[in-house]
Amino acid sequence: MSTNENEKYLVPALIRGLKILELFSPTKTELALSEIAQSLEINRSSAFRLVQTLEYCGYLNRNEQKNYTLNIKALQLGYSALASIDITEQAVPIMKQLRDQTHTAVHLSVLDQTDIVYVQNIQALGAFTSNILIGTRWPAHATVIGQFLLSGLNNNEIIERYKTVKEWKLFSESTPKNLDELLAKVEKARSSESLTSWQQFKNTMVASASPIIHPFNGSVPYVLSVSHPAYSLDRKKYEAEVIPHLISAAKRISSYIL
């Protein structure tokens, strides 16, 4: 079906109503009826019927000056559209760029009760192949990734999640052995932009993590991390060159979240 054939099914009043919503912008937050009529090139009577309909449906609000502003329902449409974007897919270009900048494997993780779960993974270029797959689970208490994910919860929520844990699996001397030690690690994460596990979880690997922080409520729905074999890394060079790129990438991904 051609474009011209499609046009006969269009509803002119609906098109005009949507165009009214499009007139608003960060620099134009309220409009007079005369401005709306002029912008749409229609008479005031037609414009009035359109804005009355939008106001009735909750998309516009009329203020004390009789001008029109977007109502919360219109804003919710935008928020819903943005929230529907799959962050795990939106993050891929940034993760690939981070991989190219740092020559590491790059991962995105979420929290599931007391485990971290990997939901996105970008393999490093070259000989090193990470054994981390999408869906891989590790205990949150033992990883810097998990400590960041837990940092988005308050301490009471963390205590509730761990109240039935009887045995704290240890991976190194730095692994928390009880709830108090875990809460201390989480508190450190709350004030940090990145944390690095230098052979503390897997004795052959280095992993660094940075939180992806919700811009409105401060929660940590995701954590971005990189991993690489420890034997081929110079620690000072790694901290100077890899960590800044990791922190920057995490902040960029945070901008996708509502």
N, C-alpha and C positions, 0 to 999 in steps of 0.2 A: 504494500500500500504506500503510495507516494505521500510526501509532506502535504501537498495541497488537498489530497483526499482525507488526510487525518484532520485537517483544519475544520472540516464541517462537523466534527464531533466535539469541538471545543466549546466550553461554556464561557462566554464573554464576561459575565458578572464575576465568575470565580477568578478569571485571569486578573480582572481589575482589583479584586479583593486581595489577591496575593501580591500584586504590584504595590498596593498600599503598604503592606508589611515590609516590602523591600525598600520603601522610602526611608525607613528609619536606619540610623547608623550611629556609631559611637560619638560622632560630632553633631548628629541631628536626632536628639532623643524625644522631641515633641514637635507636633505639626498642627497648624491651624487648618480648619476645614477648607479655607480658601487656597492654602498651599497644596492640599491634596487634590482639589479639583483642578488647579492649574497644572500640576505635574502629570495628571492622568488625561488632561485635555478633555474634561467632561464638565457639565454644569454642576452647580452647588447642590441642586436637588438630588442628582444621581450620586454625588459623592456622599451626601448625608445618609442616604439609604445604605450605602456600602459600609460606612463607618458604624452606623447604628447596628448593622448585622454583626460586624466584627466585635463590637462592644458587647452585644447580647451573648455572643458565643464565648466571651472571655479572653479574646485576643487583643483588644484595645481597652484603654482606660481613659476617661475624660477627666481632666484635672479642674481645679477651681477657675483657671483662666479660660476654660472651655476648649483647651487644646488637647490633642490626643497623644497618648504615650503607649508603648507596648505594655501589655499586661503580662503577668507571670506565666500564663498559659502559652503565649507566643515564645517566651524565653525557654520554657520547658521543651518545646519542639527542638530547638537548637541543641539544648543539653542532651536530649535523648539521642539525637543524630550523632553527636560526638561520642557519647558514651557507648554507642553501638559499635564503634570502630574497635576492632580486635587489636589490643595493644601488642599482643605477641607478634602480629604481622607488621604493625606499624613500626615496631622496634627493629626489624630486620636490617633495613639500610644503615641505621646507626650502628648496629652490632657488627655489620660487615666492615664498616669504616673503622671501628675500633679494632677489629681483628687485623686489618691492614696496617693500622698505625702501630700496633703493639706486638704483632706476630704471635699472638696467643689464641687459644680457644676462648670463645665468648658465650656466656650462658645467661638465661633469664629464669628466675625461680619465684615460686609462691610458697606460702605456708599452708600446710594441711595438718591441723591439730599440732602434733609435736614433730612433724617431719617437714623438710623442704622437698619440693617437687620441681624438677626442671621442666619448664614449659616451652623453652626455645633454646636452640643450640646452634652455634656457628663454629664449624671446625677450623682449626688453624691451618694455614697454608704451610706446606713443607712436610717433613718426615713425621712430625708429631701428630698423632691422632688421639683425640680424647676418647675415653671409654664412656663418657657421660652421654646418655641418650635422653630424648624427650620422654618424660615419665619416670626417670630415675629418682629414687627417694633416698635421702640421707637424714639421720637424726639432727634436728635443728640445734639442739644444745651444743653439739660438737663442732659446728661450723660457723665461720664468721658470717656466712650467708644467713643462717638461721638466727643468729644473734641480732642481725639487722631486722629481719622479718619480725622477730619477737619484740623489737624495740618500738614497733608501732602499736603495741598493746600496752595497757596499763598493768602494773604489777599484779593486781588482783586477778586479772584475766590470765596472766601467765601462771600464777599459782594454781588456779582452777584447772588449767590444762595439764599441769604436771602432778596433780595431787595423787594420782593413781600410779605414778611411776615408782617402781620398787627398786629397779636396778639401773644405774646410770652407766651406760656403756662408755668405756674409756678408750681413746685412740692415741693419746699422748699425755704427757705430764700437764699440759695446759687445758685439757678437757675438763669442764666443770664436773665435779663429783657429787654435787647436791644442788638444791634449789638456791641456796644463798650465793653460791659461787656463780650460778647461771645468771641470777639477777644482777650481780656485779658486772658481769660481761655485757649484759644488755644495757646497763646504765652507761657503760663506756661507749657502746654503739650509738646511744642517743645523742651523744655530743661529738660524734665523729662523722666525717665525710667518707671515709674509707677505712677498711680493716684488712690486714693481710695475715694469712695463715702460712707461715713459712715452714713447711713439712710438719705441721701440727695435726693434720687430719690424715693425710696420706704421706708417708715419710719420703716419698720421691717427688712430691708435687708442691708447687706454690700456688695459692689461690688468693685473689684479692676481690673484695666486694664493695659495692657502693649502693646506698639505698635509693630507690625510686619513690619519692615522697609525694603523697597526694597534696596538691597545692592548696586545698581548702581545709581539710580536716587533719592534716599532719600524719595520717596513717602511712604505713609502708606496705602497699599491696604487692610490690615486686622488688626484687633485688637483682642488680646487674653484677656479673662477676666475670673474671678472667682466670684461666688456669694455664700452667706451663710446667714442664719438668724442671726441677730445681737445679739439676746438675749443670745446665747450660746457661744459667743466669748469674749476672753480677748484681748483687743486692742493691748497691747504691745506684747503679744505672737503672735497674728495674724501678726503684722507687721514684727516681727523678723523671723517667720517661713514660712509664706505663700508668702509674697512679693518676697523674693529672688528666690523661686522656679518658681513663675510666670514670672519674668524677664528672667530667664534662659530659660524657655520653649519658650517664645516669640522669643528669639534670635535663638534658634534651628530651629524653624519654618521658620524664615527669611532666613535661609540658603537654603531652597527649592525654593526660588523665584528668577527668572531671570528678 
